[in-house]
Amino acid sequence: MLDEVVKEQPGARDTPRRFVFVLVDNFTLLSFASAVECLRIANRMAERKLYSWIVAGDSDETVTCSAGARFQIDMNLDELLRDDTLIVCGGTDIQQASSKRLLNWLRREARRGLKIGGLCTASYILAKAGLLDGKRATIHWENHDSFTEEFEEVDLSKSVFTVDGNRMTTAGGISSIDLMLKLIADEHGEKLASAVADQLIYNSIRTDQDTQRLSVPTRIGVRHPKLSQVIQMMEANIEEPISPSILAKDAGMSTRQLERLFRRYLSRSPKRYYMELRLQKARNLLMQTDMTVINVALACGFSSPSHFSKCYRAHYDTTPYRERGAHASRLSV
């Protein structure tokens, strides 16, 4: 039955569509596996080969994922077929994986008109190659701040995935499933995409309008509308922090009520909670960008490097400079 539906789709192809998955060092296994499984199951449900895939890499033999497993490379960075779909699979320490050879290869394939996507943090590689300029894109929420600082010309969203022309990006994790289900539905119909989701026991298919992070109440484990409102305001105003009195006024309460609310549900003052949010962003920027410590401090609402360093040390028991140096040492091992 599904085979008949696939054949009737206007966009159906006579030959399998080939996906070329480019694996970089420390790629996220879940994102890659989720994408491939969708293609495999689509073939099975349609009872014919709609898709094929190969693994490529900037390596002669194998590449290692962030979980430690090694994968055999089918091909190097060779010229692809014009109707191939190229998907770069990112993961941890993505800056280290952005080799000049890989970036030049991606630019070349983009000039040939290939459809190119990035899973998880691979959006960084695509942006570094200039392939997302003026495009809508997404990336894992943990890398959102550093990406925004480095690539102002990209329209970065917080969606689980995006498709803008011949560029596709996902936020990581199982968002690869959502992107693949959309591609399958576009080419072979909603019925096949739903059958694939059913096989995956994936009962809530998301669109590019769905956001990747859990809601504030779910993340903090507290369902209080005014508390959630204040935290959302804090998260949206890291570079220029808002005073507790203004936060309280905007939420329709007194400063004293705001103080009691935070201590009751989060066991800390609003000022302390706000500081932790700012320091968390600062740590991400230190680890993921080449921004100077001074610029990191300014981006996180600190008026001076000395104040930033003092607050950082009190929270993380190390200085920003030592944190960055230790991180660089771990990457070089």
N, C-alpha and C positions, 0 to 999 in steps of 0.2 A: 504493500500500500504506500509506504513512504517512498519507495523507488519510483512509483508512478507520479507522486506529487513532485519529486525532484525533477523529473523529466519534463513536467509541464511548466516549470518556472521559466519566465522569459530570459533570466540571466544565467540559466544553467549552461555549463560548458561540456563539450564532448571529451575534453582531456582533463586530467586532474590538475588542479591549481597547486603549484609548488610553493611551499613556505621555506625560506632559508633562515634558520635560527642562528644568530651569531652569539656565541657564548663568550663572555669576557671573564677574566679571573674573578673569583668570589661571587659569581652570579647567584641569584636566588633560585633555588631548585623548585620551590612551590610555584612561582610564576611561570617558569618554563614548562614544568610538568602539566600544569593546569591547561596551558594553551595547546600542547600536543595532544592531551587526552581528548579535548573537544574535537580535534580533527579526526582522531582515531575512531571515536564513537560515531561521528557523522558518517564516516565510511561504512561502519558496521550497520547503522540504522538504515542507510540508503541501499545497502547490499551491493554497493559498487564503489569504486575508488574515486571519490570526489576530490580528495586532497592527498598530496604527498609532501614529505618534508625531509630536509637534510640539515646537518649541523655543521656550521662553519666557525672559524675562529682565527685569530691572529697568532696561530701556533701551528707547529708542524704535526703534532700528534694528539695531545690531550689538554683539557682545561679542567680546573678544579672549582667546584661550587663552594658556597660559603659553609655548607654542611660537611665539606671534606671529601665528598665523592668525586671521582674523576670520570670524565666523559671523553670518548674517542671523537676526534674531529673528522668529518667526512671530506671536507674541502677547506682550502686556505682562502684568503681574500682574493678570489679570482673573479673574473667578469661573470655576471649573472645573466640569466635570460630576461628579456624585456618584460615578460608578464609574471615574473617571480614576485612574491611578496616577501620583503626583507624585514625581519624582526630582530632587534638587538635586545639581548637579555642582560639586564644590569643587576647589581646587588650591593654589597658593602664596598667601601673605599673606592667609589666609582671614579673619582678623579685620577687615581692611579691606573685605571683601566683605559683611560682615554688616550691611547697612543697616537702619535702623529700619523702612523701608517693607517690605522683604523679610520681616523677622521678624514684623511684624504680619500680613502676607498669609498666611504659613505658619500662624500661630496660627488665623487665620480658617478656612482650609481644613481644618485639623486638627479644629476644632470641628464641621465639617460631615461628619466621619467618613472623610475620604479616607485611603487608604493612602499613606504618605509615606516616602521613602528618601533616603539621602545617600551619594554616591560620594566616595571618597577623604577629603579633609578636611571635606567638607560636614557630617559628623557634628557639627562645631563649631557650625555654623549652626543645626542642629536642636536641639542642646543649649541654645544661647543663647536660642532661642525657647521653651524649656521643654518641648519635645516628647519628650525622652528621660528625663525624671525618672522614676526607678524602673524604667527599662528597661535591658535588656542591649544594649550597643552596642560598636562598634569604630571605630578610626580608624587612619590610617597610623602606623606605629611611631615615626616621627620626631616626631609630635605627641602621642604617648601621655603623656609626662610633663607637658606643659603642660595637656593636657585634664584629667588627673587632679587637678591642683592647682586648676583652676577649677570643675570640675563634680563635686563629691563625691557628688551624689545620683544620678549615672549609674553603672550597673554596667558598667564598661569592661572589655572582654576583649581578648585579643591574637589573636582569630580572624580569618580572612580576610574573613568576612562574618558578620552576625547578622540574624536575623529574630525580633522580639519583638512579637507581636500585629500591629498595622498599622504598625509601624516597622521599617525595614530600613536597615542601614548596611554599608559595605564599607571595606576598608583601603586601597583605591587600586590603581593599576596594573591588572593583568588580573583582579583579584578580582571586578570587575564581571561577568566571564564566569560565574564560579561562582554568583553570586547569580541572574543571569538564567537559567542552566540549571536552577536549583532552581525558579524561578517557572514556567518552561515545563513542567518535569516535573510540578509540582503541578497545573497546569491541564490539560495535554494529554498527560501520560504520559512515562515514562522513555525510551521508544523514540524519541520526537521529540527529547527533550533530548540523547540520545546521538548522533542523526543530526546535530544542530547542532554538537556538540562535534567530531564526525568531520570536518565541513566546515571547522572552524576549525583542524584538526590539533592539537586540544587533547586529549591522550591521558591526562590525569590530573586528572579532575574532583574538586575539593575540596569538603568539606562545612563546616558551621559549627563543626566540631570541629578543623579544621586551623588551625595557627598561621601567622602571616604571615611571620615572620622565619626566615632560614636557621638551622640548628643552629649552636652555638658552634664545633664542629670545622670546619664548612664555611666559616664567616665568617673564622676565623683561619688556615685552611689547615693545621691541625695536628690529627691524630687521636690525642690522648692523654687517656684518661679522667679522670685526676686533674687535669690542666690545665683541662679543660672544666668539671669540678666546681667548681674554685676560681673560675673566671671567672663561672660562673653565680651563685655566692654573692656575688661582688663586685657584679654587676649587680642583684641583688635587695636589696642593702644599701648604697645610695648615701647616704641621709640620715644613717645611723648606721654609718659604715665599721667594718669588722671588722679587728682587728690581724692582721699576717702570722702571728704565732704561733698564733692561734686558727684562721685559715684553714688553716694547715699541719696542725694537730692534727685538725681535722674531716675533712681529706682523707687522714689516716693517714700523715703524713710529718713530718719535722723541718723547722724553719724554714730550715735550710741547704739541704735538698733542694728545698724550694719555690723558694728563690732561684735555685738552679742550673737548675731546670726552666724558669723564666721567661726566664732569660738565654739558655738554649740554644735555645728555640723562638721567643721573641718579642723577643730582643735588648734587654731592659729588665728592671728589677727589678719584683717584684710591687707594691711601693709606687708606682713610677712608672706602671705600667699602671693601677692603681686610681685614681690621680690623674687620668689622662687620661680615664677613664670619667666621673668626677665633673665634670670641666671640660666635657666634651662635653654632659652633661645641663644644666649651668649655661648654656652658650651657647644651647641650645634654649629654655630658659626665658626668657632675656633677649630672644630674638628673637620669641617666640610669645606671651608674656604681659605683663601690666602689673605683675607682681610687683616689689616694690622690690628693689634690689640686695642689701639685707640679708637679705630673705626668700629670695632665690635662693641666697645663700651658705649659709643654714641648711638649705635643702632639699637641698643637695648636700654636706652634712657638714662645712662650714667653721665654726669656732667664732667667727670674727670677720671683719668686712668687709675689714679691712686684710690679713689673711692670704689671704683669697680673691682680693683685687685683685692681690696680689703673685704668687700662683700663676698667675692668669689671664694676667697680662702676660707672665710668663716663657714661657707656652705659646703664646699667640696674638699676642704682640707689641703688645698694646693693652690698655687697661683695660676693665672691664665697662661703665663709664659711657660711654666713647667708642664702644665696640662698639654699644651700644644707640642712641646718638645718630646714628651713621653709618647704622644700619639704618633709623631713622626718616626720615632725610634721603632715602634711596633710595626709600622708599615714597611720599614727598611729591612726587617728581619727576614 
